[in-house]
Amino acid sequence: MENNSWLELAEQTLNYGVMGILILMSIVSLWLFIERMMYFGNVRISDYETKDELELDLGDNLSTIATIGSNAPYVGLLGTVIGIMITFYSLGDMGAVDPKKIMTGLALALKATALGLVVAIPAIVFYNILLRKIERLLTQWEIASHKKRA
């Protein structure tokens, strides 16, 4: 009975801990993407004297989105490894091999990897969209600054 409570605690840690972190990462990346898009929509490139100043303001929070996109699969993989460890521990503890328990445990473990990819893919897409928008705004600034000089 004591081992079952440990296993339930480990499964809850996997479900709420790893999945919670991945959901938080997803919310943060979406929130930062929306914030950046709103900022880009309101930025006035004529307010900037140098391209470097504009580039600094445009690049805020971009590295956070990239970090989430590149690390979410690893968080998911960590959840999968923990889930597989829990499955093997429970099998070893029971002393009998039950294919149903093995398949259920592995399916639950792989859920973490799937969610990690579901978080990472949009975050990378967000990053690339924002990067392209920054490139366009910087080019627009260069065009406007050349017109001022002419």
Beta strands, then each sheet from edge to edge (+ up, - down):
end
